[in-house]
């Protein structure tokens, strides 16, 4: 489904009903708004990973502007502030109140921008495998530990010059190190990708953005999940986020022997932790 939000049409999909029969009444369940990573990918990489949560929540998957099946957009509107404002506008349009916003990787960056700019809107946040400020030095250390000098050097070349000429090497040598469990080969084939946006973001805003000073504005309970073998958003990045958030609102959950996207490497623990957080 697509809906017009500002100057673009955004694609979204829904898993599970909002209202469910419960004896003589209809019971309302919370809505999880899933913000995918990238940028340049789409929501499909989270299907069916999150479907097990539909017994306790409705899940709404959103493709950010410029990503997936949503409209492309001019470069002046491809930044974290706009993507964050899109989340608020999308929820207002569909009348999604107090959403549980789950953002992974780039989606977590969008979630932090949204929640700091609209602190009274979210009900809860789940920041999964993400960063409020990128630290290539930390990433290079983990790439070297997981893949040796070849992986570290490929990552260094991509960080220094994120261009078409080096992205293929990065995808070949570094992307397989993101997770500890091998993904099925179909996951990327079924994703609608926009590589130009990936390169645009890595060439620009990802080098300079810093959301840490804004995180004190967030007012909702926040769960942070991170794997101790995550090479692109290492553990220290999540620790920085936790330290910048109001201490009474934050829970940091470390996943051992897990990489980028802990719901893929340790789905059982991820399901348990998220259920506890939603029900708390």
Buried (B, 14 or more C-beta within 10 A) or exposed (E): EEBEBBEBBBBBBBBBEBEEEEEEEEEEBBBBBBBBBBBBBBBBBBBEBBEBBBEBBBBBBBBBBBBBBBBEBEEEBBBBBBBBBBBBBBBEEBEBEBBBBBBBBBBBBBBBBBBBBBBEBBBBBBBBBBBBBBBBEBBBBBBBEBBEEEBBBBBBBBBEEBEEEBBEBBBEBBBEBBBBEEBEEEBBEEBBBBEEBBBBBBEBBBEEBEBBEBBEEBBBBBBBBBBBBBBBBBBBBBBBBBEBBBEEBBBBBBBEEBBBBBBBBBBEBBBEBBBEBBEE
